[in-house]
């Protein structure tokens, strides 16, 4: 049985290194993408401070993301590619870090308490499979170290699941 261990590190690089090790252990030997997405979102939500939503959207067609496993309040089910932070990240093929969602053009507010957001695409064999989406009730919660750390988590998820 997997048991998440508390990470006692003020250094974000060390925090994400340890969180990546925990995710590798959690996903070891499991290849089902839905099960892995569920456990990945649960681990991020439990271990990362100051989140109010952590989860996945999967690209189900060239034009639409569909909600996957998550932790947090009920969410928007379908997001068009190019719309909101998640759809824009897919369109650009790159992570997007938003310090204040209220100033992001076309932001989709699933939870009115969200103030900042980090979206990281899931890349596999030159294609985007979907995104990891993290929301926080605190403005400017995420920085480039968080982005790099979540991008590493995304690579672990993809390697285990596809």
PABAPA-649174 format. One record per residue: residue number from 1; residue in one letter; x, y, z of N, C-alpha, C, O, CB in turn. Coordinates in Angstrom, 1 decimal. Glycine has a CB too. Layout:
BEGIN
 seq type   n.xx   n.yy   n.zz  ca.xx  ca.yy  ca.zz   c.xx   c.yy   c.zz   o.xx   o.yy   o.zz  cb.xx  cb.yy  cb.zz
 NUM    A      X      Y      Z      X      Y      Z      X      Y      Z      X      Y      Z      X      Y      Z
...
***
This chain:
BEGIN
 seq type   n.xx   n.yy   n.zz  ca.xx  ca.yy  ca.zz   c.xx   c.yy   c.zz   o.xx   o.yy   o.zz  cb.xx  cb.yy  cb.zz
   1    X    0.8   -1.2    0.0    0.0    0.0    0.0    0.9    1.2    0.0    1.9    1.3    0.8   -0.9    0.0    1.2
   2    X    0.5    2.2   -0.8    1.3    3.5   -0.9    0.9    4.4    0.2   -0.3    4.5    0.5    1.1    4.2   -2.3
   3    X    1.8    5.0    0.9    1.6    6.0    1.9    2.4    7.2    1.6    3.6    7.2    1.6    2.0    5.4    3.3
   4    X    1.7    8.3    1.3    2.4    9.6    1.0    3.1   10.1    2.2    2.6   10.0    3.4    1.4   10.7    0.5
   5    X    4.3   10.5    2.0    5.2   11.0    3.1    5.2   12.5    3.1    5.3   13.1    2.0    6.6   10.4    3.1
   6    X    5.1   13.1    4.3    5.2   14.6    4.4    6.5   15.0    3.8    7.6   14.4    4.1    5.0   15.0    5.8
   7    X    6.5   16.1    3.0    7.7   16.6    2.5    8.0   17.9    3.3    7.3   18.9    3.2    7.6   17.0    0.9
   8    X    9.1   17.9    4.0    9.6   19.0    4.8   10.7   19.7    4.1   11.9   19.5    4.5   10.0   18.6    6.2
   9    X   10.4   20.5    3.1   11.4   21.3    2.4   10.9   22.7    2.1    9.9   22.8    1.4   11.9   20.5    1.1
  10    X   11.7   23.7    2.4   11.4   25.0    2.1   11.9   25.3    0.6   11.4   26.3    0.0   12.0   26.0    3.1
  11    X   12.7   24.5    0.1   13.3   24.7   -1.2   12.4   24.0   -2.2   12.2   22.7   -2.1   14.8   24.1   -1.3
  12    X   11.8   24.7   -3.2   10.9   24.1   -4.1   11.5   23.1   -5.0   10.8   22.1   -5.3   10.3   25.2   -5.0
  13    X   12.7   23.2   -5.4   13.4   22.2   -6.2   13.5   20.9   -5.5   13.2   19.8   -6.0   14.8   22.6   -6.7
  14    X   13.8   20.9   -4.2   13.9   19.7   -3.4   12.5   19.1   -3.1   12.3   17.9   -3.2   14.6   20.0   -2.0
  15    X   11.5   20.0   -2.9   10.1   19.6   -2.7    9.7   18.8   -4.0    9.1   17.7   -3.8    9.2   20.8   -2.5
  16    X    9.9   19.3   -5.2    9.4   18.7   -6.4   10.2   17.4   -6.7    9.7   16.4   -7.2    9.5   19.6   -7.5
  17    X   11.5   17.4   -6.3   12.3   16.2   -6.5   11.7   15.0   -5.7   11.5   13.9   -6.2   13.7   16.4   -6.1
  18    X   11.3   15.3   -4.4   10.7   14.3   -3.5    9.3   14.0   -4.0    8.9   12.8   -4.0   10.7   14.8   -2.1
  19    X    8.5   15.0   -4.4    7.2   14.7   -4.9    7.2   13.8   -6.2    6.4   12.9   -6.3    6.4   16.0   -5.2
  20    X    8.2   14.0   -7.0    8.4   13.2   -8.2    8.7   11.7   -7.8    8.2   10.8   -8.4    9.5   13.7   -9.1
  21    X    9.6   11.6   -6.8    9.9   10.2   -6.4    8.7    9.5   -5.8    8.5    8.3   -6.0   11.0   10.3   -5.3
  22    X    7.8   10.3   -5.1    6.6    9.7   -4.5    5.7    9.3   -5.6    5.0    8.2   -5.6    5.9   10.6   -3.5
  23    X    5.5   10.1   -6.7    4.7    9.8   -7.8    5.1    8.6   -8.5    4.3    7.8   -8.9    4.6   11.0   -8.7
  24    X    6.5    8.5   -8.7    7.0    7.3   -9.4    6.6    6.0   -8.6    6.3    5.0   -9.2    8.5    7.4   -9.6
  25    X    6.8    6.1   -7.3    6.4    4.9   -6.5    4.9    4.6   -6.5    4.5    3.5   -6.6    6.8    5.2   -5.1
  26    X    4.1    5.7   -6.5    2.7    5.5   -6.6    2.2    4.9   -7.9    1.3    4.0   -7.9    2.0    6.8   -6.4
  27    X    2.8    5.3   -9.0    2.4    4.8  -10.3    3.1    3.5  -10.8    2.7    2.9  -11.8    2.6    5.9  -11.3
  28    X    4.1    3.1  -10.1    5.0    2.0  -10.4    4.1    0.7  -10.7    3.3    0.3   -9.8    6.0    1.7   -9.4
  29    X    4.2    0.1  -11.8    3.5   -1.1  -12.2    2.1   -0.9  -12.6    1.4   -1.9  -12.9    3.5   -2.0  -11.0
  30    X    1.6    0.3  -12.7    0.2    0.6  -13.2    0.3    1.4  -14.4    1.0    2.4  -14.5   -0.6    1.3  -12.1
  31    X   -0.5    0.9  -15.5   -0.4    1.6  -16.8   -1.8    2.2  -17.1   -1.8    2.8  -18.2    0.0    0.6  -17.8
  32    X   -2.8    2.0  -16.4   -4.1    2.6  -16.7   -4.1    4.1  -16.5   -3.8    4.6  -15.4   -5.2    1.9  -15.9
  33    X   -4.4    4.8  -17.6   -4.3    6.3  -17.6   -5.3    6.9  -16.6   -5.0    7.9  -15.9   -4.5    6.8  -18.9
  34    X   -6.5    6.4  -16.5   -7.5    6.9  -15.6   -7.1    6.7  -14.2   -7.2    7.6  -13.3   -8.9    6.3  -15.9
  35    X   -6.7    5.5  -13.8   -6.3    5.2  -12.5   -5.1    6.1  -12.1   -5.0    6.6  -11.0   -5.9    3.7  -12.3
  36    X   -4.1    6.2  -13.0   -2.9    7.0  -12.8   -3.3    8.5  -12.6   -2.7    9.2  -11.8   -1.9    6.8  -13.8
  37    X   -4.2    9.0  -13.4   -4.6   10.4  -13.3   -5.3   10.6  -12.0   -5.1   11.7  -11.3   -5.6   10.8  -14.5
  38    X   -6.1    9.7  -11.6   -6.8    9.8  -10.3   -5.8    9.9   -9.1   -5.9   10.7   -8.2   -7.8    8.6  -10.0
  39    X   -4.8    9.0   -9.1   -3.9    9.0   -8.1   -2.9   10.2   -8.1   -2.5   10.7   -7.1   -3.0    7.7   -8.1
  40    X   -2.6   10.6   -9.4   -1.7   11.8   -9.5   -2.4   13.0   -9.0   -1.8   13.8   -8.3   -1.3   12.0  -11.0
  41    X   -3.7   13.2   -9.3   -4.4   14.4   -8.9   -4.6   14.4   -7.4   -4.4   15.4   -6.7   -5.8   14.5   -9.6
  42    X   -4.8   13.2   -6.8   -5.0   13.1   -5.3   -3.6   13.4   -4.6   -3.6   14.1   -3.6   -5.4   11.6   -5.0
  43    X   -2.5   12.9   -5.2   -1.2   13.2   -4.6   -0.9   14.6   -4.6   -0.4   15.2   -3.6   -0.1   12.3   -5.2
  44    X   -1.1   15.3   -5.8   -0.8   16.7   -5.9   -1.7   17.5   -4.9   -1.2   18.4   -4.3   -1.0   17.2   -7.3
  45    X   -3.0   17.2   -4.9   -3.9   17.9   -4.0   -3.5   17.8   -2.5   -3.6   18.7   -1.8   -5.3   17.5   -4.2
  46    X   -3.1   16.6   -2.2   -2.7   16.3   -0.8   -1.4   17.0   -0.4   -1.2   17.5    0.7   -2.6   14.8   -0.5
  47    X   -0.4   16.9   -1.3    0.9   17.3   -1.0    1.3   18.8   -1.3    2.1   19.4   -0.6    1.9   16.4   -1.7
  48    X    0.7   19.3   -2.3    1.0   20.7   -2.7    0.2   21.7   -1.9   -1.1   21.6   -1.9    0.8   20.9   -4.2
  49    X    0.8   22.6   -1.2    0.0   23.6   -0.4   -0.8   24.6   -1.2   -0.4   24.9   -2.3    0.9   24.3    0.6
  50    X   -1.8   25.0   -0.6   -2.6   26.2   -1.2   -3.2   25.9   -2.5   -3.2   26.8   -3.4   -1.7   27.4   -1.2
  51    X   -3.8   24.7   -2.7   -4.6   24.4   -3.9   -6.0   24.3   -3.6   -6.4   23.9   -2.5   -4.0   23.1   -4.6
  52    X   -6.9   24.7   -4.5   -8.3   24.4   -4.4   -8.8   23.5   -5.5  -10.0   23.1   -5.5   -9.1   25.7   -4.3
  53    X   -7.9   23.1   -6.4   -8.3   22.2   -7.5   -7.1   21.6   -8.1   -6.1   22.4   -8.4   -9.2   22.9   -8.6
  54    X   -7.0   20.3   -8.4   -5.9   19.7   -9.0   -6.5   18.5   -9.9   -7.2   17.6   -9.3   -4.9   19.1   -8.0
  55    X   -6.2   18.6  -11.2   -6.8   17.5  -12.0   -6.4   17.5  -13.4   -5.4   18.2  -13.8   -8.2   17.5  -11.9
  56    X   -7.1   16.8  -14.2   -6.7   16.5  -15.6   -7.9   16.9  -16.5   -9.1   16.7  -16.2   -6.4   15.1  -15.8
  57    X   -7.6   17.3  -17.7   -8.5   17.4  -18.8   -7.8   16.7  -20.0   -6.6   16.8  -20.2   -8.8   18.9  -19.2
  58    X   -8.5   15.8  -20.6   -8.0   15.0  -21.7   -8.5   15.5  -23.1   -9.7   15.8  -23.2   -8.3   13.5  -21.5
  59    X   -7.7   15.5  -24.1   -8.0   15.9  -25.4   -8.8   14.7  -26.0   -8.2   13.7  -26.3   -6.8   16.3  -26.2
  60    X  -10.1   14.9  -26.3  -10.9   13.8  -26.8  -11.1   14.0  -28.3  -11.6   13.1  -29.0  -12.2   13.8  -26.1
  61    X  -10.8   15.2  -28.9  -10.9   15.5  -30.3   -9.9   16.6  -30.6   -9.3   17.1  -29.6  -12.3   15.8  -30.8
  62    X   -9.7   17.0  -31.8   -8.8   18.1  -32.1   -9.3   19.4  -31.5   -8.5   20.4  -31.5   -8.6   18.2  -33.6
  63    X  -10.5   19.4  -31.1  -11.1   20.7  -30.7  -11.6   20.8  -29.3  -12.1   21.8  -28.9  -12.2   21.1  -31.7
  64    X  -11.5   19.7  -28.5  -12.2   19.7  -27.2  -11.4   18.9  -26.2  -11.0   17.8  -26.4  -13.6   19.2  -27.4
  65    X  -11.3   19.5  -25.0  -10.8   18.8  -23.8  -12.1   18.4  -23.0  -13.1   19.1  -22.9   -9.9   19.7  -22.9
  66    X  -11.9   17.2  -22.3  -13.0   16.7  -21.5  -12.4   16.4  -20.1  -11.3   15.9  -20.0  -13.6   15.4  -22.1
  67    X  -13.2   16.7  -19.1  -12.7   16.6  -17.7  -12.3   15.1  -17.4  -13.0   14.2  -17.8  -13.9   17.0  -16.8
  68    X  -11.2   15.0  -16.7  -10.7   13.7  -16.2  -10.7   13.7  -14.7  -11.4   14.5  -14.1   -9.3   13.4  -16.8
  69    X  -10.0   12.8  -14.1  -10.0   12.7  -12.6   -9.4   14.0  -12.0   -8.5   14.6  -12.6   -9.1   11.5  -12.2
  70    X  -10.0   14.3  -10.9   -9.6   15.6  -10.2   -9.9   15.5   -8.7  -10.6   14.6   -8.2  -10.2   16.8  -10.8
  71    X   -9.4   16.5   -8.0   -9.7   16.8   -6.6  -10.1   18.2   -6.5   -9.5   19.1   -7.1   -8.5   16.4   -5.6
  72    X  -11.2   18.5   -5.8  -11.7   19.8   -5.7  -13.2   19.9   -6.0  -13.9   18.9   -6.0  -10.9   20.8   -6.6
  73    X  -13.7   21.1   -6.2  -15.1   21.3   -6.4  -15.4   20.8   -7.8  -14.6   20.7   -8.7  -15.5   22.8   -6.3
  74    X  -16.7   20.6   -8.1  -17.1   20.2   -9.4  -16.6   21.2  -10.5  -16.5   22.4  -10.2  -18.7   20.0   -9.5
  75    X  -16.3   20.7  -11.7  -15.6   21.5  -12.7  -16.4   21.5  -14.0  -17.3   20.7  -14.2  -14.2   21.0  -12.9
  76    X  -16.0   22.4  -14.8  -16.5   22.4  -16.2  -16.1   21.1  -16.9  -15.0   20.6  -16.7  -15.9   23.7  -17.0
  77    X  -17.0   20.5  -17.6  -16.8   19.2  -18.2  -16.1   19.3  -19.5  -15.1   18.5  -19.8  -18.1   18.5  -18.4
  78    X  -16.4   20.3  -20.4  -15.8   20.4  -21.7  -15.3   21.8  -21.9  -15.9   22.8  -21.6  -16.9   20.1  -22.8
  79    X  -14.1   21.8  -22.5  -13.4   23.1  -22.8  -12.9   23.0  -24.2  -12.2   22.1  -24.6  -12.2   23.4  -21.8
  80    X  -13.2   24.0  -25.0  -12.8   24.1  -26.4  -11.3   24.4  -26.4  -10.8   25.2  -25.6  -13.6   25.1  -27.2
  81    X  -10.6   23.8  -27.3   -9.2   24.1  -27.6   -9.1   25.6  -27.9   -9.9   26.1  -28.8   -8.5   23.2  -28.7
  82    X   -8.2   26.4  -27.3   -8.1   27.8  -27.5   -8.9   28.6  -26.6   -8.8   29.9  -26.6   -8.5   28.1  -28.9
  83    X   -9.7   28.0  -25.7  -10.5   28.8  -24.8  -10.0   28.5  -23.4   -9.6   27.4  -23.0  -12.0   28.3  -24.9
  84    X  -10.0   29.6  -22.6   -9.6   29.5  -21.2   -8.1   29.1  -21.1   -7.4   29.1  -22.1  -10.4   28.4  -20.4
  85    X   -7.6   28.9  -19.9   -6.2   28.7  -19.7   -5.9   27.3  -20.2   -4.9   27.1  -20.9   -5.8   28.8  -18.2
  86    X   -6.7   26.3  -19.9   -6.5   24.9  -20.4   -6.5   24.8  -21.9   -5.6   24.3  -22.5   -7.5   23.9  -19.8
  87    X   -7.5   25.4  -22.5   -7.6   25.3  -24.0   -6.5   26.1  -24.7   -6.0   25.7  -25.7   -8.9   25.8  -24.5
  88    X   -6.0   27.2  -24.1   -4.9   28.0  -24.6   -3.6   27.2  -24.5   -2.8   27.3  -25.4   -4.8   29.3  -23.9
  89    X   -3.4   26.5  -23.4   -2.2   25.7  -23.2   -2.1   24.6  -24.3   -1.0   24.4  -24.8   -2.1   25.1  -21.8
  90    X   -3.2   24.0  -24.6   -3.2   23.0  -25.7   -2.9   23.6  -27.0   -2.1   23.1  -27.8   -4.6   22.2  -25.7
  91    X   -3.6   24.8  -27.3   -3.4   25.5  -28.6   -1.9   25.9  -28.8   -1.4   25.7  -29.9   -4.3   26.7  -28.6
  92    X   -1.3   26.4  -27.7    0.1   26.8  -27.8    1.1   25.6  -27.6    2.2   25.8  -28.0    0.4   27.8  -26.7
  93    X    0.6   24.5  -27.1    1.5   23.4  -26.8    2.5   23.7  -25.7    3.6   23.1  -25.7    2.2   23.0  -28.1
  94    X    2.2   24.5  -24.8    3.1   24.9  -23.8    2.4   25.2  -22.5    1.2   25.5  -22.4    3.9   26.2  -24.2
  95    X    3.1   25.1  -21.4    2.6   25.4  -20.0    2.2   26.9  -20.0    2.8   27.7  -20.6    3.6   25.1  -18.9
  96    X    1.2   27.2  -19.2    0.8   28.5  -18.9    0.6   28.7  -17.4   -0.1   28.0  -16.7   -0.6   28.9  -19.6
  97    X    1.3   29.8  -16.9    1.3   30.2  -15.5    0.5   31.5  -15.5    0.9   32.5  -16.1    2.7   30.3  -14.9
  98    X   -0.6   31.5  -14.7   -1.4   32.8  -14.6   -1.4   33.2  -13.2   -1.9   32.5  -12.3   -2.8   32.5  -15.1
  99    X   -0.8   34.4  -12.9   -0.8   35.0  -11.6   -2.1   35.4  -11.1   -2.4   35.3   -9.9    0.2   36.1  -11.5
 100    X   -3.0   35.9  -12.0   -4.3   36.4  -11.6   -5.3   36.0  -12.7   -5.3   36.7  -13.8   -4.3   38.0  -11.4
 101    X   -6.1   35.0  -12.5   -7.0   34.6  -13.5   -8.0   35.6  -13.9   -8.6   35.5  -15.0   -7.7   33.3  -13.0
 102    X   -8.3   36.6  -13.1   -9.3   37.6  -13.4   -8.8   38.5  -14.5   -9.6   39.3  -15.1   -9.6   38.5  -12.2
 103    X   -7.5   38.5  -14.8   -7.0   39.4  -16.0   -6.6   38.5  -17.2   -6.2   39.1  -18.2   -5.8   40.2  -15.5
 104    X   -6.9   37.2  -17.1   -6.6   36.3  -18.2   -7.8   36.4  -19.2   -8.9   36.0  -18.8   -6.3   34.8  -17.8
 105    X   -7.5   36.8  -20.4   -8.6   36.9  -21.4   -9.3   35.6  -21.6   -8.7   34.6  -22.0   -8.1   37.5  -22.7
 106    X  -10.6   35.5  -21.4  -11.4   34.3  -21.7  -11.3   33.3  -20.6  -11.7   32.1  -20.8  -11.0   33.7  -22.9
 107    X  -10.8   33.6  -19.4  -10.7   32.7  -18.3  -12.1   32.1  -18.0  -13.1   32.7  -18.0  -10.1   33.3  -17.0
 108    X  -12.1   30.7  -17.8  -13.3   30.0  -17.5  -13.3   29.8  -16.0  -12.5   29.1  -15.5  -13.4   28.7  -18.3
 109    X  -14.3   30.4  -15.3  -14.3   30.3  -13.9  -15.2   29.1  -13.4  -16.4   29.3  -13.4  -14.8   31.6  -13.3
 110    X  -14.6   28.0  -13.1  -15.3   26.9  -12.6  -15.5   27.0  -11.1  -16.5   26.6  -10.5  -14.6   25.5  -12.9
 111    X  -14.5   27.6  -10.4  -14.6   27.9   -9.0  -14.3   29.4   -8.8  -13.2   29.8   -9.0  -13.6   27.0   -8.2
 112    X  -15.3   30.1   -8.3  -15.1   31.6   -8.1  -13.9   31.9   -7.1  -13.4   33.0   -7.2  -16.3   32.2   -7.6
 113    X  -13.6   30.9   -6.3  -12.5   31.2   -5.3  -11.1   31.1   -6.0  -10.1   31.6   -5.4  -12.6   30.1   -4.2
 114    X  -11.0   30.6   -7.2   -9.6   30.5   -7.8   -9.1   31.9   -8.2   -9.8   32.7   -8.7   -9.7   29.6   -9.1
 115    X   -7.8   32.1   -7.9   -7.2   33.3   -8.2   -6.0   33.2   -9.2   -5.7   34.0  -10.0   -6.7   34.0   -7.0
 116    X   -5.3   32.0   -9.0   -4.2   31.8   -9.9   -4.3   30.3  -10.4   -5.0   29.5   -9.9   -2.8   32.0   -9.2
 117    X   -3.5   30.1  -11.6   -3.7   28.8  -12.2   -2.4   28.4  -12.9   -1.7   29.3  -13.4   -4.8   28.8  -13.2
 118    X   -2.1   27.1  -13.0   -1.0   26.6  -13.7   -1.5   25.4  -14.5   -2.1   24.5  -14.0    0.2   26.1  -12.7
 119    X   -1.3   25.5  -15.8   -1.7   24.4  -16.7   -0.5   23.9  -17.5    0.3   24.6  -18.1   -2.8   24.9  -17.7
 120    X   -0.3   22.5  -17.4    0.8   21.9  -18.1    0.3   20.8  -19.0   -0.4   19.9  -18.6    1.8   21.2  -17.0
 121    X    0.7   21.0  -20.3    0.2   20.0  -21.3    0.9   18.6  -21.1    2.1   18.5  -20.6    0.5   20.4  -22.7
 122    X    0.2   17.6  -21.5    0.7   16.2  -21.4    1.2   15.8  -22.8    0.4   15.6  -23.7   -0.3   15.2  -20.9
 123    X    2.5   15.8  -23.0    3.1   15.5  -24.3    3.5   14.0  -24.4    4.0   13.4  -23.5    4.3   16.4  -24.6
 124    X    3.1   13.4  -25.6    3.5   12.0  -25.9    3.6   11.8  -27.4    2.7   12.0  -28.1    2.5   11.0  -25.2
 125    X    4.8   11.3  -27.8    5.1   11.1  -29.2    4.7   12.2  -30.1    4.0   12.0  -31.2    4.3    9.8  -29.7
 126    X    5.0   13.5  -29.7    4.7   14.6  -30.5    3.3   15.1  -30.5    2.9   16.0  -31.2    5.1   14.4  -31.9
 127    X    2.5   14.5  -29.7    1.1   14.9  -29.6    0.7   15.3  -28.2    1.4   15.0  -27.2    0.1   13.8  -30.0
 128    X   -0.3   16.2  -28.0   -0.8   16.6  -26.7   -2.0   15.7  -26.4   -2.9   15.6  -27.1   -1.2   18.1  -26.7
 129    X   -1.9   15.0  -25.2   -3.0   14.1  -24.8   -4.0   14.8  -23.9   -5.1   14.4  -23.8   -2.4   13.0  -24.0
 130    X   -3.6   15.9  -23.3   -4.4   16.7  -22.4   -3.6   17.6  -21.5   -2.5   18.0  -21.9   -5.3   15.7  -21.5
 131    X   -4.1   17.9  -20.4   -3.4   18.9  -19.5   -3.5   18.5  -18.0   -4.5   17.8  -17.6   -3.8   20.3  -19.7
 132    X   -2.6   18.9  -17.2   -2.7   18.9  -15.8   -3.1   20.4  -15.5   -2.5   21.3  -16.0   -1.4   18.5  -15.0
 133    X   -4.1   20.5  -14.6   -4.6   21.9  -14.3   -4.6   22.0  -12.8   -5.2   21.2  -12.1   -6.1   22.1  -14.9
 134    X   -3.9   23.1  -12.3   -3.9   23.4  -10.9   -4.4   24.8  -10.6   -4.1   25.7  -11.3   -2.4   23.2  -10.3
 135    X   -5.3   24.9   -9.6   -5.9   26.2   -9.3   -5.6   26.5   -7.8   -5.4   25.6   -7.0   -7.4   26.3   -9.5
 136    X   -5.4   27.8   -7.5   -5.2   28.2   -6.1   -6.1   29.4   -5.8   -6.4   30.2   -6.7   -3.7   28.5   -5.9
 137    X   -6.5   29.5   -4.5   -7.3   30.7   -4.1   -6.4   31.9   -3.8   -6.9   32.9   -3.5   -8.1   30.3   -2.9
 138    X   -5.1   31.7   -4.0   -4.1   32.8   -3.7   -3.6   33.3   -5.0   -3.1   32.5   -5.9   -3.0   32.3   -2.8
 139    X   -3.6   34.6   -5.2   -3.0   35.2   -6.4   -1.5   35.0   -6.4   -0.9   35.0   -5.4   -3.3   36.8   -6.5
 140    X   -0.9   34.7   -7.6    0.5   34.5   -7.8    1.0   33.3   -7.0    2.2   33.3   -6.5    1.3   35.8   -7.4
 141    X    0.2   32.3   -6.7    0.6   31.1   -6.0    1.7   30.4   -6.7    2.6   29.8   -6.1   -0.6   30.2   -5.7
 142    X    1.7   30.3   -8.0    2.6   29.5   -8.8    3.7   30.4   -9.4    3.5   31.5   -9.8    1.8   28.8   -9.9
 143    X    4.9   29.8   -9.5    6.0   30.4  -10.2    6.7   29.5  -11.1    6.2   28.4  -11.3    7.0   31.0   -9.1
 144    X    7.8   29.9  -11.7    8.5   29.0  -12.7    9.0   27.7  -12.1    9.2   26.7  -12.7    9.6   29.8  -13.3
 145    X    9.4   27.8  -10.8    9.8   26.5  -10.1    8.6   25.5  -10.0    8.8   24.3  -10.2   10.4   26.8   -8.7
 146    X    7.4   26.0   -9.7    6.3   25.2   -9.7    6.0   24.6  -11.1    5.7   23.4  -11.3    5.0   26.0   -9.2
 147    X    6.1   25.5  -12.1    5.9   25.0  -13.5    6.9   23.9  -13.8    6.5   22.9  -14.4    6.1   26.2  -14.4
 148    X    8.2   24.1  -13.5    9.2   23.0  -13.8    8.8   21.8  -13.0    9.0   20.7  -13.6   10.6   23.5  -13.5
 149    X    8.4   21.9  -11.8    8.1   20.7  -11.0    6.9   20.0  -11.5    6.9   18.7  -11.6    7.9   21.1   -9.6
 150    X    5.9   20.7  -11.9    4.7   20.0  -12.4    4.9   19.5  -13.8    4.3   18.4  -14.2    3.5   21.0  -12.5
 151    X    5.8   20.1  -14.6    6.1   19.5  -15.9    6.9   18.2  -15.7    6.7   17.3  -16.5    7.1   20.5  -16.7
 152    X    7.7   18.1  -14.6    8.3   16.8  -14.3    7.3   15.8  -13.9    7.4   14.6  -14.3    9.4   17.0  -13.2
 153    X    6.3   16.2  -13.1    5.2   15.3  -12.7    4.5   14.8  -13.9    4.1   13.6  -14.0    4.3   15.9  -11.7
 154    X    4.2   15.7  -14.9    3.5   15.3  -16.1    4.3   14.3  -16.9    3.7   13.3  -17.4    3.2   16.6  -17.0
 155    X    5.6   14.4  -17.0    6.4   13.4  -17.7    6.3   12.1  -17.0    6.3   11.1  -17.7    7.8   13.9  -17.8
 156    X    6.3   12.0  -15.7    6.2   10.8  -15.0    4.8   10.1  -15.2    4.8    8.9  -15.5    6.4   11.0  -13.4
 157    X    3.8   10.9  -15.2    2.4   10.4  -15.5    2.4    9.8  -16.9    1.9    8.7  -17.1    1.4   11.5  -15.3
 158    X    2.9   10.6  -17.9    2.8   10.1  -19.3    3.6    8.8  -19.4    3.1    7.9  -20.1    3.3   11.2  -20.2
 159    X    4.8    8.8  -18.9    5.7    7.6  -19.0    5.0    6.4  -18.4    5.1    5.3  -19.0    7.0    7.8  -18.4
 160    X    4.3    6.5  -17.3    3.6    5.4  -16.7    2.4    4.9  -17.4    2.0    3.8  -17.4    3.3    5.7  -15.2
 161    X    1.7    5.9  -18.1    0.4    5.7  -18.6    0.2    5.4  -20.1   -0.8    4.9  -20.6   -0.5    6.8  -18.3
 162    X    1.3    5.7  -20.9    1.1    5.6  -22.3    2.3    4.9  -23.0    2.4    4.8  -24.2    1.0    7.0  -23.0
***
